[in-house]
Every structure is written in C-alpha cells, then in structure tokens.
Amino acid sequence: MSVDPITCHILDTSLGKPAKGVTCSIYYISPLITDKSNEGAYDLNSPETPFAMSKTDNDGRVKNWVVNPSLDNSTASHLGIASSKWSDLKPGIYKIKFLTGKYFHDLNSSNRTFFPFVEIIFQVENPPDNHYHVPLLLSNHSYSTYRGS
C-alpha cells in the first residue's frame, strides 16, 4: 500500500512503545511566501476544519489520511487530492493536531498529561521532496518532534 505525501508517527517515550489509536487531524494553513520582502508574513490563522483525519495504527503511524468528505472540489484539487485520494503534495504551511489528552486518559484514568493536544506546524517546500514524515516523541509531560524521513 502506498503512503500519503505527509505521514506521521508517535512514540510514547514514557512506555517505550508506539502510541496507538491517537486521533490526528491535518490542516492546510497557508501558501508559502516567496517574496523575500514579505518573508515571515504568513497568515497562521488555522482553519477550523481539517482537510483529513486518521488514527494511529498499532505501530503508532498514520500512513494514509481519510479525506474530509465535505471538502469542496476546488480545495481538494488545490491540495493535490483527487477522488478522495491524496497523491500530489503541494507547497504550503501545514499543521498536524494530535489529540494526546484523550490518548493518555484512555491508557489509564490516573495517567494525566500536561498537553491535551499537540500541534505541529511545518512548511512544505517545492519538490523534489514529495514526502514529509512528522514524528512525535511523547510523554505525559513533554514532547519533541523533528523532520523525519
């Protein structure tokens, strides 16, 4: 099975295991600013509705996203989505939102987290990079991330 242009995974570092069943949402925030005089002038007002969602599998990974069925054709085309399949990565600013509070609550009702959710905002530049992987290293009181491969 092929993977979508942006994938992610979560490792629960407090357990040393993948975090399975975590709800993840992905948003398209803004196009890239190519004019050097406006660099850093992104409109980072996140849309309220993600263009796709998924849950991490047993290995803590999201390889394929479920595209929002109410996504209009124009937006889908702009994002490289055709027939509910995401195959073409478009440049821009993206965000992945991980519902970490629910994950920790479901593990054990006494196992609380300081972070009810984690949002990672990142930029996708022009090809040749046609795949981006966003790992999240998570414990109930800290997290880190990096550009994966």
Buried (B, 14 or more C-beta within 10 A) or exposed (E): EEBBBBBBBBBBBBEEEBBBBBBBBBBBBBEBBEEEEEEEEBEEEBEEEBBBBBEBBEEBBBBBBEBBEEBEEEBBEBBBBEEEBBEEBBBBBBBBBBBBBBBBBEBEEEEEBEBEBBEBBBBBEEEEEEEBBBBBBBBBEEBEBEEEE
